[in-house]
C-alpha cells in the first residue's frame, strides 16, 4: 500500500465533552499522507464524535487539528470553513431524497466551486461512471439498493477531488459481501486517486486487510496505534478482545452447548 512518513493530518490534545460526560479526553493521532487509517473501538467509545470533530461538524473543546501543517478549520474550540480539501462520508449516506443520484453528486460542486455548469456535469458524470453508476444518474435514492446508495455517497465525497476523505462507518447496514466490496472499493479508489483516508469502523477483519495503520479508541484516548501486523501481535487485552472476537464467540458457544461451532473449528 502507498505510504508516506509525512503526516497530512495531525491531531494534538483533542478534547470534547458534552456536559459532564467526557467523550474525548485527549486524542493525539498522526495520519501519514496517502495512507488509510482505520479507527476502531467499542460502541460508545467516541469514534464518530472524533471523526465529526475532524470534519468540523462538531467543535472540540480543546486541542489542535492540522491539515498539511495548517489549521483544518477546527482547533482551540473554534470552527472555520475547511473548504474542499477534506470530504466526509456519512454513516447513513445523507443523500437528499428529492434529488437524483446525479444531482446529489453535483451538489457539492455547485455549492463550493466556481466551475461552469458544463464542467459540473462532466465532473459529476465522471464520478458516477468511476463507481459503475453511469446508468443510474437519473434514479432517486429510493430506487437504488443500499450498496448503490453507498456508492452514490462515495461519488459525492470524491467529486471535489479532496486530499483526505473521512468515512463514518462506511459499511453500516450492509451484508458481508457488500462490506467487503466497500472496503475493496476504498482501497482501489485510494490507489487510483491518491487521497488519504480515515475510516471509523466496527469491521475489524476488513479494516486490518484494507488499512495501512490502525488506531484503537478507548475511554477517550488512543489506546493503540500501529500497523496491522503490530495490532495482530499486540498483547493488550482490549486489542485481543477485538481481534479475537469471532474465535471467542465460538469458544463461548462451545462452552454452553458442548459442541464446537463450524466457524470455531477454523478460528480456534
ABEGO torsion letter per residue (X at the ends): XBBBABBABBBBGBBBBBEABBABABBBBBBBBGBBBBBBEBBGAGAAAAAAAAAGABBBABEBBBBGGBBAGBBGGBBBBAEAABBBBBAAGGBBAABBAAAAAAAAAAAABABBAAAAAAAAAAAAAAAGAAAAAABBAAABBAAAAAAAAAAAAAAAGBABBBBBGAABGBBAAAAAAAAAAAAAAAAAAGBBBBBBBABAAAAAAABABBBBBBGGBBABBEBAAAAAABABAAAAAAAAAAAAAAAAAAAAAGBBBAAAAAAX
